Amino acid sequence: MRIIMLGAPGAGKGTQAKKIAEKYGIPHISTGDIFRANIKNGTELGKKAKTYMDQGLLVPDELTCDLVVDRIQQDDAKNGYVLDGFPRTIPQAECLTAALEKLGSKIDYAIDVDVPDENIVNRMSGRRACLKCGATYHIVYAAPKKENICDTCGEALVLRDDDKPETVSKRLKVYHEQTQPLIDYYTKQGVLKTVDGTCALDEVFKAIVEILGE
Ligand SMILES: [Zn+2]
């Protein structure tokens, strides 16, 4: 069961990826985790990636792909994996397809957690964060006990720049330009499955389980 997750930032694909990993006993692999692990262990690929990150540059597609392909060949990924945050672009997807072909493998499912932009902007703009202790809330879905005050430490809550509608809209624009073509790409490969990401978390997961099987 080799799965990649697609979906806009804020669509909840990371949460679903974790639930998939848990249910099916396969690793949840995010590029952030791979970078951190390789840098921590001082691997050759990690050292290369670090030279880009230290300069504030994006790690090139090919190197990112090498790191992912290295990760999915580890023992715990023998029965499959769920990739979260990779591929993000067509060059990354092509790189992954080619590398998998060499291994006699392929992606079985590309799951697109579909949420309209306006829902995402609304969701994100309801987030509140405590800058003192790091707790996060949502004015509708996870409201603090006292309005706008952190339950844990009593600090006033703020709307982070990252969650502001203008920032979210910008990120969504980049997403549509870069990642939307992946939906076409995996449709052509015959592995794209779309789930309605506007439902409750458990409902979304139920739809995913229907696709993957019990
Ligand atoms: Zn707090």
py3Dmol code that shows the C-alpha trace and the ligand (Angstrom):
import py3Dmol

protein = """\
ATOM      1  CA  MET A   1       0.000   0.000   0.000  1.00  0.00           C
ATOM      2  CA  ARG A   2       2.039   2.907  -1.326  1.00  0.00           C
ATOM      3  CA  ILE A   3       0.190   6.156  -0.868  1.00  0.00           C
ATOM      4  CA  ILE A   4       0.811   9.827  -1.490  1.00  0.00           C
ATOM      5  CA  MET A   5      -1.337  12.561  -0.010  1.00  0.00           C
ATOM      6  CA  LEU A   6      -2.400  15.606  -2.000  1.00  0.00           C
ATOM      7  CA  GLY A   7      -4.327  18.605  -0.772  1.00  0.00           C
ATOM      8  CA  ALA A   8      -3.921  22.274  -0.047  1.00  0.00           C
ATOM      9  CA  PRO A   9      -2.144  23.536   3.069  1.00  0.00           C
ATOM     10  CA  GLY A  10      -4.798  23.502   5.779  1.00  0.00           C
ATOM     11  CA  ALA A  11      -6.888  20.785   4.103  1.00  0.00           C
ATOM     12  CA  GLY A  12      -5.964  18.340   6.857  1.00  0.00           C
ATOM     13  CA  LYS A  13      -3.942  15.871   4.802  1.00  0.00           C
ATOM     14  CA  GLY A  14      -1.283  15.491   7.508  1.00  0.00           C
ATOM     15  CA  THR A  15      -3.895  14.433  10.056  1.00  0.00           C
ATOM     16  CA  GLN A  16      -5.354  11.901   7.628  1.00  0.00           C
ATOM     17  CA  ALA A  17      -1.880  10.607   6.742  1.00  0.00           C
ATOM     18  CA  LYS A  18      -1.227   9.902  10.432  1.00  0.00           C
ATOM     19  CA  LYS A  19      -4.520   8.047  10.775  1.00  0.00           C
ATOM     20  CA  ILE A  20      -3.767   5.952   7.677  1.00  0.00           C
ATOM     21  CA  ALA A  21      -0.313   5.095   9.018  1.00  0.00           C
ATOM     22  CA  GLU A  22      -1.805   3.996  12.338  1.00  0.00           C
ATOM     23  CA  LYS A  23      -4.599   1.875  10.892  1.00  0.00           C
ATOM     24  CA  TYR A  24      -2.543   0.086   8.267  1.00  0.00           C
ATOM     25  CA  GLY A  25       0.722  -0.169  10.186  1.00  0.00           C
ATOM     26  CA  ILE A  26       2.797   1.656   7.592  1.00  0.00           C
ATOM     27  CA  PRO A  27       5.133   4.605   8.231  1.00  0.00           C
ATOM     28  CA  HIS A  28       3.924   8.182   7.811  1.00  0.00           C
ATOM     29  CA  ILE A  29       6.765   9.855   5.940  1.00  0.00           C
ATOM     30  CA  SER A  30       7.048  13.624   5.750  1.00  0.00           C
ATOM     31  CA  THR A  31       9.933  15.364   4.045  1.00  0.00           C
ATOM     32  CA  GLY A  32      10.496  17.510   7.137  1.00  0.00           C
ATOM     33  CA  ASP A  33      11.082  14.377   9.230  1.00  0.00           C
ATOM     34  CA  ILE A  34      13.401  12.900   6.597  1.00  0.00           C
ATOM     35  CA  PHE A  35      15.511  16.066   6.473  1.00  0.00           C
ATOM     36  CA  ARG A  36      15.756  16.205  10.253  1.00  0.00           C
ATOM     37  CA  ALA A  37      16.657  12.511  10.599  1.00  0.00           C
ATOM     38  CA  ASN A  38      19.357  12.635   7.914  1.00  0.00           C
ATOM     39  CA  ILE A  39      20.894  15.809   9.268  1.00  0.00           C
ATOM     40  CA  LYS A  40      20.852  14.429  12.797  1.00  0.00           C
ATOM     41  CA  ASN A  41      22.495  11.167  11.673  1.00  0.00           C
ATOM     42  CA  GLY A  42      25.016  13.046   9.544  1.00  0.00           C
ATOM     43  CA  THR A  43      24.339  11.002   6.388  1.00  0.00           C
ATOM     44  CA  GLU A  44      25.864  12.068   3.066  1.00  0.00           C
ATOM     45  CA  LEU A  45      22.446  13.099   1.741  1.00  0.00           C
ATOM     46  CA  GLY A  46      21.732  14.935   4.991  1.00  0.00           C
ATOM     47  CA  LYS A  47      24.996  16.878   4.734  1.00  0.00           C
ATOM     48  CA  LYS A  48      24.147  17.883   1.186  1.00  0.00           C
ATOM     49  CA  ALA A  49      20.648  18.986   2.161  1.00  0.00           C
ATOM     50  CA  LYS A  50      22.019  20.996   5.078  1.00  0.00           C
ATOM     51  CA  THR A  51      24.267  23.089   2.845  1.00  0.00           C
ATOM     52  CA  TYR A  52      21.152  24.341   1.033  1.00  0.00           C
ATOM     53  CA  MET A  53      19.075  24.815   4.152  1.00  0.00           C
ATOM     54  CA  ASP A  54      21.869  26.720   5.925  1.00  0.00           C
ATOM     55  CA  GLN A  55      21.836  29.200   3.069  1.00  0.00           C
ATOM     56  CA  GLY A  56      18.075  29.513   3.270  1.00  0.00           C
ATOM     57  CA  LEU A  57      17.711  27.809  -0.113  1.00  0.00           C
ATOM     58  CA  LEU A  58      15.174  25.192  -1.125  1.00  0.00           C
ATOM     59  CA  VAL A  59      16.620  21.701  -1.274  1.00  0.00           C
ATOM     60  CA  PRO A  60      16.698  20.780  -5.008  1.00  0.00           C
ATOM     61  CA  ASP A  61      14.050  18.350  -6.276  1.00  0.00           C
ATOM     62  CA  GLU A  62      16.539  15.652  -7.170  1.00  0.00           C
ATOM     63  CA  LEU A  63      18.148  15.609  -3.731  1.00  0.00           C
ATOM     64  CA  THR A  64      14.770  15.633  -1.986  1.00  0.00           C
ATOM     65  CA  CYS A  65      13.716  12.742  -4.198  1.00  0.00           C
ATOM     66  CA  ASP A  66      16.906  10.813  -3.347  1.00  0.00           C
ATOM     67  CA  LEU A  67      16.183  11.297   0.359  1.00  0.00           C
ATOM     68  CA  VAL A  68      12.603  10.078  -0.038  1.00  0.00           C
ATOM     69  CA  VAL A  69      13.607   7.069  -2.140  1.00  0.00           C
ATOM     70  CA  ASP A  70      16.253   6.182   0.437  1.00  0.00           C
ATOM     71  CA  ARG A  71      13.644   6.394   3.207  1.00  0.00           C
ATOM     72  CA  ILE A  72      11.010   4.258   1.497  1.00  0.00           C
ATOM     73  CA  GLN A  73      13.518   1.444   1.033  1.00  0.00           C
ATOM     74  CA  GLN A  74      13.978   1.042   4.762  1.00  0.00           C
ATOM     75  CA  ASP A  75      12.623  -2.063   6.502  1.00  0.00           C
ATOM     76  CA  ASP A  76       9.571  -0.502   8.096  1.00  0.00           C
ATOM     77  CA  ALA A  77       8.305   0.581   4.655  1.00  0.00           C
ATOM     78  CA  LYS A  78       8.320  -2.933   3.181  1.00  0.00           C
ATOM     79  CA  ASN A  79       4.521  -3.171   3.259  1.00  0.00           C
ATOM     80  CA  GLY A  80       4.011   0.381   2.115  1.00  0.00           C
ATOM     81  CA  TYR A  81       4.075   3.965   3.302  1.00  0.00           C
ATOM     82  CA  VAL A  82       2.136   7.173   3.217  1.00  0.00           C
ATOM     83  CA  LEU A  83       4.029  10.154   1.844  1.00  0.00           C
ATOM     84  CA  ASP A  84       2.986  13.552   3.161  1.00  0.00           C
ATOM     85  CA  GLY A  85       4.329  16.725   1.561  1.00  0.00           C
ATOM     86  CA  PHE A  86       6.068  14.974  -1.324  1.00  0.00           C
ATOM     87  CA  PRO A  87       5.851  15.211  -4.261  1.00  0.00           C
ATOM     88  CA  ARG A  88       4.867  18.871  -4.374  1.00  0.00           C
ATOM     89  CA  THR A  89       5.681  19.574  -7.996  1.00  0.00           C
ATOM     90  CA  ILE A  90       5.660  17.792 -11.349  1.00  0.00           C
ATOM     91  CA  PRO A  91       9.480  17.486 -11.514  1.00  0.00           C
ATOM     92  CA  GLN A  92       9.410  15.830  -8.067  1.00  0.00           C
ATOM     93  CA  ALA A  93       6.625  13.480  -9.174  1.00  0.00           C
ATOM     94  CA  GLU A  94       8.504  12.518 -12.342  1.00  0.00           C
ATOM     95  CA  CYS A  95      11.647  11.927 -10.310  1.00  0.00           C
ATOM     96  CA  LEU A  96       9.707   9.694  -7.902  1.00  0.00           C
ATOM     97  CA  THR A  97       8.018   7.717 -10.669  1.00  0.00           C
ATOM     98  CA  ALA A  98      11.376   7.079 -12.365  1.00  0.00           C
ATOM     99  CA  ALA A  99      13.048   6.025  -9.117  1.00  0.00           C
ATOM    100  CA  LEU A 100      10.186   3.682  -8.228  1.00  0.00           C
ATOM    101  CA  GLU A 101      10.245   2.170 -11.719  1.00  0.00           C
ATOM    102  CA  LYS A 102      13.898   1.305 -11.218  1.00  0.00           C
ATOM    103  CA  LEU A 103      12.912  -0.510  -8.022  1.00  0.00           C
ATOM    104  CA  GLY A 104      10.055  -2.280  -9.823  1.00  0.00           C
ATOM    105  CA  SER A 105       7.579  -0.348  -7.696  1.00  0.00           C
ATOM    106  CA  LYS A 106       4.888   2.287  -8.104  1.00  0.00           C
ATOM    107  CA  ILE A 107       2.413   4.476  -6.235  1.00  0.00           C
ATOM    108  CA  ASP A 108      -0.894   2.682  -5.592  1.00  0.00           C
ATOM    109  CA  TYR A 109      -3.022   5.591  -4.417  1.00  0.00           C
ATOM    110  CA  ALA A 110      -2.800   9.364  -4.641  1.00  0.00           C
ATOM    111  CA  ILE A 111      -5.414  10.642  -2.211  1.00  0.00           C
ATOM    112  CA  ASP A 112      -6.552  14.203  -2.759  1.00  0.00           C
ATOM    113  CA  VAL A 113      -8.158  15.768   0.298  1.00  0.00           C
ATOM    114  CA  ASP A 114     -10.282  18.321  -1.486  1.00  0.00           C
ATOM    115  CA  VAL A 115     -11.310  21.514   0.306  1.00  0.00           C
ATOM    116  CA  PRO A 116     -12.397  24.724  -1.471  1.00  0.00           C
ATOM    117  CA  ASP A 117     -10.088  27.685  -0.888  1.00  0.00           C
ATOM    118  CA  GLU A 118     -12.690  29.752   0.930  1.00  0.00           C
ATOM    119  CA  ASN A 119     -13.209  26.982   3.489  1.00  0.00           C
ATOM    120  CA  ILE A 120      -9.492  26.844   4.126  1.00  0.00           C
ATOM    121  CA  VAL A 121      -9.231  30.610   4.544  1.00  0.00           C
ATOM    122  CA  ASN A 122     -12.161  30.512   6.976  1.00  0.00           C
ATOM    123  CA  ARG A 123     -10.712  27.621   8.957  1.00  0.00           C
ATOM    124  CA  MET A 124      -7.286  29.197   9.252  1.00  0.00           C
ATOM    125  CA  SER A 125      -8.564  32.639  10.198  1.00  0.00           C
ATOM    126  CA  GLY A 126     -10.341  31.042  13.163  1.00  0.00           C
ATOM    127  CA  ARG A 127      -7.090  29.740  14.593  1.00  0.00           C
ATOM    128  CA  ARG A 128      -5.666  31.373  17.685  1.00  0.00           C
ATOM    129  CA  ALA A 129      -2.281  30.757  19.219  1.00  0.00           C
ATOM    130  CA  CYS A 130      -0.623  31.396  22.537  1.00  0.00           C
ATOM    131  CA  LEU A 131       2.838  32.754  21.827  1.00  0.00           C
ATOM    132  CA  LYS A 132       3.924  32.072  25.393  1.00  0.00           C
ATOM    133  CA  CYS A 133       3.279  28.311  25.728  1.00  0.00           C
ATOM    134  CA  GLY A 134       2.575  27.306  22.114  1.00  0.00           C
ATOM    135  CA  ALA A 135      -0.993  26.089  22.703  1.00  0.00           C
ATOM    136  CA  THR A 136      -3.326  26.433  19.707  1.00  0.00           C
ATOM    137  CA  TYR A 137      -7.076  26.929  19.578  1.00  0.00           C
ATOM    138  CA  HIS A 138      -9.844  27.503  17.103  1.00  0.00           C
ATOM    139  CA  ILE A 139     -12.673  29.934  17.799  1.00  0.00           C
ATOM    140  CA  VAL A 140     -15.234  27.437  16.471  1.00  0.00           C
ATOM    141  CA  TYR A 141     -13.712  23.946  16.734  1.00  0.00           C
ATOM    142  CA  ALA A 142     -11.474  24.210  19.786  1.00  0.00           C
ATOM    143  CA  ALA A 143     -12.392  27.363  21.647  1.00  0.00           C
ATOM    144  CA  PRO A 144     -10.558  28.321  24.840  1.00  0.00           C
ATOM    145  CA  LYS A 145     -12.640  28.327  28.038  1.00  0.00           C
ATOM    146  CA  LYS A 146     -12.352  32.093  28.362  1.00  0.00           C
ATOM    147  CA  GLU A 147     -12.626  34.058  25.150  1.00  0.00           C
ATOM    148  CA  ASN A 148      -9.225  34.848  23.669  1.00  0.00           C
ATOM    149  CA  ILE A 149      -7.295  33.709  26.772  1.00  0.00           C
ATOM    150  CA  CYS A 150      -4.968  30.682  26.887  1.00  0.00           C
ATOM    151  CA  ASP A 151      -6.386  27.870  29.068  1.00  0.00           C
ATOM    152  CA  THR A 152      -2.921  26.773  30.085  1.00  0.00           C
ATOM    153  CA  CYS A 153      -1.117  29.982  30.949  1.00  0.00           C
ATOM    154  CA  GLY A 154      -3.628  32.843  30.842  1.00  0.00           C
ATOM    155  CA  GLU A 155      -1.840  34.733  28.063  1.00  0.00           C
ATOM    156  CA  ALA A 156      -3.876  36.635  25.451  1.00  0.00           C
ATOM    157  CA  LEU A 157      -4.264  34.667  22.214  1.00  0.00           C
ATOM    158  CA  VAL A 158      -3.267  36.003  18.797  1.00  0.00           C
ATOM    159  CA  LEU A 159      -4.008  35.290  15.157  1.00  0.00           C
ATOM    160  CA  ARG A 160      -0.591  34.368  13.737  1.00  0.00           C
ATOM    161  CA  ASP A 161       0.606  35.987  10.521  1.00  0.00           C
ATOM    162  CA  ASP A 162       0.683  32.501   8.974  1.00  0.00           C
ATOM    163  CA  ASP A 163      -3.032  32.090   9.597  1.00  0.00           C
ATOM    164  CA  LYS A 164      -4.122  35.509   8.324  1.00  0.00           C
ATOM    165  CA  PRO A 165      -6.387  35.403   5.255  1.00  0.00           C
ATOM    166  CA  GLU A 166      -3.914  37.272   3.019  1.00  0.00           C
ATOM    167  CA  THR A 167      -1.063  34.872   3.909  1.00  0.00           C
ATOM    168  CA  VAL A 168      -3.263  31.819   3.467  1.00  0.00           C
ATOM    169  CA  SER A 169      -4.520  33.086   0.092  1.00  0.00           C
ATOM    170  CA  LYS A 170      -0.935  33.561  -1.076  1.00  0.00           C
ATOM    171  CA  ARG A 171      -0.006  30.010  -0.037  1.00  0.00           C
ATOM    172  CA  LEU A 172      -3.083  28.640  -1.777  1.00  0.00           C
ATOM    173  CA  LYS A 173      -2.112  30.431  -4.967  1.00  0.00           C
ATOM    174  CA  VAL A 174       1.321  28.776  -4.903  1.00  0.00           C
ATOM    175  CA  TYR A 175      -0.349  25.462  -4.155  1.00  0.00           C
ATOM    176  CA  HIS A 176      -2.665  25.708  -7.127  1.00  0.00           C
ATOM    177  CA  GLU A 177       0.158  26.651  -9.471  1.00  0.00           C
ATOM    178  CA  GLN A 178       2.530  23.897  -8.337  1.00  0.00           C
ATOM    179  CA  THR A 179       0.524  21.078  -6.906  1.00  0.00           C
ATOM    180  CA  GLN A 180      -2.709  21.160  -8.844  1.00  0.00           C
ATOM    181  CA  PRO A 181      -0.933  19.757 -11.944  1.00  0.00           C
ATOM    182  CA  LEU A 182      -0.099  16.709  -9.797  1.00  0.00           C
ATOM    183  CA  ILE A 183      -3.788  15.931  -9.663  1.00  0.00           C
ATOM    184  CA  ASP A 184      -3.787  15.670 -13.464  1.00  0.00           C
ATOM    185  CA  TYR A 185      -0.549  13.685 -13.369  1.00  0.00           C
ATOM    186  CA  TYR A 186      -1.876  11.040 -10.977  1.00  0.00           C
ATOM    187  CA  THR A 187      -5.238  10.978 -12.725  1.00  0.00           C
ATOM    188  CA  LYS A 188      -3.375   9.951 -15.874  1.00  0.00           C
ATOM    189  CA  GLN A 189      -1.589   7.237 -13.893  1.00  0.00           C
ATOM    190  CA  GLY A 190      -5.021   5.986 -12.844  1.00  0.00           C
ATOM    191  CA  VAL A 191      -4.344   6.202  -9.097  1.00  0.00           C
ATOM    192  CA  LEU A 192      -6.035   9.445  -8.082  1.00  0.00           C
ATOM    193  CA  LYS A 193      -8.787   9.214  -5.457  1.00  0.00           C
ATOM    194  CA  THR A 194     -10.562  12.330  -4.244  1.00  0.00           C
ATOM    195  CA  VAL A 195     -12.212  12.655  -0.851  1.00  0.00           C
ATOM    196  CA  ASP A 196     -14.362  15.537   0.361  1.00  0.00           C
ATOM    197  CA  GLY A 197     -12.190  17.267   2.955  1.00  0.00           C
ATOM    198  CA  THR A 198     -14.940  19.603   4.146  1.00  0.00           C
ATOM    199  CA  CYS A 199     -16.497  16.818   6.273  1.00  0.00           C
ATOM    200  CA  ALA A 200     -15.563  16.076   9.876  1.00  0.00           C
ATOM    201  CA  LEU A 201     -12.153  14.406  10.355  1.00  0.00           C
ATOM    202  CA  ASP A 202     -13.681  10.990  11.086  1.00  0.00           C
ATOM    203  CA  GLU A 203     -15.945  11.182   8.053  1.00  0.00           C
ATOM    204  CA  VAL A 204     -12.984  12.018   5.812  1.00  0.00           C
ATOM    205  CA  PHE A 205     -11.093   9.080   7.243  1.00  0.00           C
ATOM    206  CA  LYS A 206     -14.056   6.753   6.708  1.00  0.00           C
ATOM    207  CA  ALA A 207     -14.099   7.745   3.033  1.00  0.00           C
ATOM    208  CA  ILE A 208     -10.377   7.000   2.804  1.00  0.00           C
ATOM    209  CA  VAL A 209     -10.811   3.568   4.409  1.00  0.00           C
ATOM    210  CA  GLU A 210     -13.524   2.805   1.860  1.00  0.00           C
ATOM    211  CA  ILE A 211     -10.986   3.477  -0.871  1.00  0.00           C
ATOM    212  CA  LEU A 212      -8.114   1.550   0.720  1.00  0.00           C
ATOM    213  CA  GLY A 213     -10.194  -1.314   2.087  1.00  0.00           C
ATOM    214  CA  GLU A 214     -10.532  -2.523   5.690  1.00  0.00           C
TER     215      GLU A 214
END
"""
ligand_1 = """\
1
ZN
Zn -0.431 29.643 26.805
"""
view = py3Dmol.view(width=600, height=400)
view.addModel(protein, "pdb")
view.setStyle({"model": 0}, {"cartoon": {"style": "trace"}})
view.addModel(ligand_1, "xyz")
view.setStyle({"model": 1}, {"stick": {}})
view.zoomTo()
view.show()
